[in-house]
Amino acid sequence: MQPLEARSLTLAYGETIIIDQLNLEIPNGKITVFIGSNGCGKSTLLRSFARLLRPQGGSVILNGKEIAQWPTKEVAKHLAILPQGPVAPEGLSVMQLVKQGRYPYQNWLKQWSEKDEIMVNKALEATGMKSLAHRPVDSLSGGQRQRAWIAMTLAQDTDIILLDEPTTYLDMTHQIEILDLMFELNEKEQRTIVMVLHDLNLACRYAQHIVAIHNRNVFAQGQPEDIVNVDMVRSVFQIECEITVDPLFGTPLCIPYGKGRRVRNGK
């Protein structure tokens, strides 16, 4: 049994259908990346997996049970989501933000515990944010802010982590920093991680499983080396390209055709 799956899932905004009768199983303990053109439904699908969007038809299944039947706090103990471009209240410190990840474990009988403290400190250490714990979130750089939000999701202590375009607006250094962190979490703790990424080459480098979304459904899925090819890129992204091999990682490397300066004879 896979921990998260969609069964005949249909998602819509008003009368506009975004995802239509989609079936998908998320591999357990792997990094899965959703790819596709803008507006194809990647983020919509991710939001439905977190129960942030009610299906028009079909269902999302979490650990064998329809997610709509789970109490909200129980969902939050199994699954954490980092949406695109989250904004913290003004003046909120990194520590205060990360502590919000322990909300599912609090109630009027059970207040802050030693385990809560341990999980918050562990999350700060894992993301390299301990030295910035008392800094306001809005005073941090883009990469630091993203790590603070990821620390909050880690403090939630879930087996499944969903991230919607976690590298958007980050420079190259911080993109790699965030993706390396996700890779290490998967390697060391076997977390099931599902991400939406725009960069196909980064998706190929970090994902063990890629899901290409096109025409409101799954166009192709599998290991990057099995599904990323010229035909797939042409169909999903409507662009011509060449596919070669990344010289460092051995993963597929997409080189799109287009206009630009061509270098010939070393000039």
Solvent accessible surface area in square Angstrom, and as a share of the most:
residue,aa,sasa,rsa
1,M,177,0.79
2,Q,57,0.25
3,P,14,0.09
4,L,0,0.00
5,E,16,0.07
6,A,2,0.02
7,R,119,0.43
8,S,44,0.29
9,L,0,0.00
10,T,9,0.06
11,L,0,0.00
12,A,16,0.13
13,Y,102,0.39
14,G,64,0.62
15,E,173,0.78
16,T,82,0.48
17,I,68,0.34
18,I,31,0.16
19,I,0,0.00
20,D,48,0.25
21,Q,105,0.47
22,L,0,0.00
23,N,90,0.46
24,L,6,0.03
25,E,94,0.42
26,I,0,0.00
27,P,20,0.13
28,N,98,0.50
29,G,21,0.20
30,K,88,0.37
31,I,0,0.00
32,T,0,0.00
33,V,0,0.00
34,F,0,0.00
35,I,1,0.01
36,G,3,0.03
37,S,37,0.24
38,N,127,0.65
39,G,78,0.75
40,C,16,0.10
41,G,6,0.06
42,K,8,0.03
43,S,31,0.20
44,T,11,0.07
45,L,0,0.00
46,L,0,0.00
47,R,84,0.31
48,S,1,0.01
49,F,0,0.00
50,A,9,0.07
51,R,71,0.26
52,L,92,0.46
53,L,29,0.14
54,R,217,0.79
55,P,43,0.27
56,Q,112,0.50
57,G,24,0.23
58,G,45,0.43
59,S,17,0.11
60,V,2,0.01
61,I,9,0.04
62,L,0,0.00
63,N,53,0.27
64,G,41,0.40
65,K,86,0.37
66,E,64,0.29
67,I,7,0.04
68,A,69,0.53
69,Q,114,0.51
70,W,33,0.12
71,P,82,0.51
72,T,94,0.55
73,K,65,0.27
74,E,59,0.27
75,V,9,0.05
76,A,22,0.17
77,K,67,0.28
78,H,55,0.25
79,L,7,0.03
80,A,1,0.01
81,I,36,0.18
82,L,2,0.01
83,P,62,0.39
84,Q,78,0.35
85,G,54,0.52
86,P,30,0.19
87,V,132,0.76
88,A,15,0.11
89,P,91,0.57
90,E,164,0.74
91,G,49,0.47
92,L,35,0.17
93,S,17,0.11
94,V,0,0.00
95,M,33,0.15
96,Q,89,0.39
97,L,4,0.02
98,V,0,0.00
99,K,71,0.30
100,Q,103,0.46
101,G,3,0.03
102,R,4,0.02
103,Y,137,0.52
104,P,7,0.04
105,Y,41,0.15
106,Q,34,0.15
107,N,76,0.39
108,W,212,0.74
109,L,135,0.67
110,K,100,0.42
111,Q,113,0.50
112,W,96,0.34
113,S,36,0.23
114,E,136,0.61
115,K,117,0.49
116,D,1,0.00
117,E,68,0.31
118,I,96,0.49
119,M,18,0.08
120,V,0,0.00
121,N,43,0.22
122,K,97,0.41
123,A,3,0.03
124,L,1,0.00
125,E,105,0.47
126,A,47,0.36
127,T,5,0.03
128,G,48,0.46
129,M,0,0.00
130,K,100,0.42
131,S,106,0.68
132,L,27,0.14
133,A,4,0.03
134,H,152,0.68
135,R,98,0.36
136,P,52,0.32
137,V,3,0.02
138,D,80,0.41
139,S,57,0.37
140,L,7,0.04
141,S,51,0.33
142,G,30,0.29
143,G,1,0.01
144,Q,44,0.20
145,R,96,0.35
146,Q,22,0.10
147,R,38,0.14
148,A,0,0.00
149,W,29,0.10
150,I,0,0.00
151,A,0,0.00
152,M,32,0.14
153,T,1,0.00
154,L,5,0.02
155,A,0,0.00
156,Q,22,0.10
157,D,49,0.26
158,T,2,0.01
159,D,104,0.54
160,I,3,0.02
161,I,0,0.00
162,L,0,0.00
163,L,0,0.00
164,D,10,0.05
165,E,19,0.08
166,P,1,0.01
167,T,16,0.09
168,T,40,0.23
169,Y,200,0.76
170,L,19,0.09
171,D,82,0.43
172,M,155,0.69
173,T,95,0.56
174,H,45,0.20
175,Q,44,0.20
176,I,50,0.26
177,E,61,0.27
178,I,0,0.00
179,L,1,0.00
180,D,58,0.30
181,L,16,0.08
182,M,0,0.00
183,F,81,0.34
184,E,81,0.36
185,L,9,0.04
186,N,6,0.03
187,E,96,0.43
188,K,154,0.65
189,E,66,0.29
190,Q,115,0.51
191,R,17,0.06
192,T,3,0.02
193,I,0,0.00
194,V,0,0.00
195,M,0,0.00
196,V,0,0.00
197,L,3,0.01
198,H,95,0.42
199,D,63,0.33
200,L,18,0.09
201,N,49,0.25
202,L,20,0.10
203,A,0,0.00
204,C,1,0.01
205,R,68,0.25
206,Y,14,0.05
207,A,9,0.07
208,Q,62,0.27
209,H,27,0.12
210,I,0,0.00
211,V,0,0.00
212,A,0,0.00
213,I,0,0.00
214,H,38,0.17
215,N,117,0.60
216,R,117,0.43
217,N,49,0.25
218,V,34,0.20
219,F,93,0.39
220,A,24,0.19
221,Q,78,0.35
222,G,15,0.14
223,Q,96,0.43
224,P,4,0.03
225,E,106,0.47
226,D,99,0.51
227,I,18,0.09
228,V,8,0.05
229,N,66,0.34
230,V,50,0.29
231,D,90,0.46
232,M,5,0.02
233,V,2,0.01
234,R,102,0.37
235,S,40,0.26
236,V,0,0.00
237,F,54,0.23
238,Q,119,0.53
239,I,68,0.34
240,E,73,0.33
241,C,5,0.03
242,E,93,0.42
243,I,50,0.25
244,T,58,0.34
245,V,96,0.55
246,D,12,0.06
247,P,121,0.76
248,L,145,0.72
249,F,110,0.46
250,G,50,0.49
251,T,25,0.15
252,P,12,0.08
253,L,45,0.23
254,C,15,0.09
255,I,88,0.45
256,P,77,0.48
257,Y,121,0.46
258,G,61,0.59
259,K,212,0.90
260,G,63,0.61
261,R,201,0.73
262,R,172,0.63
263,V,83,0.48
264,R,162,0.59
265,N,145,0.74
266,G,78,0.75
267,K,181,0.77
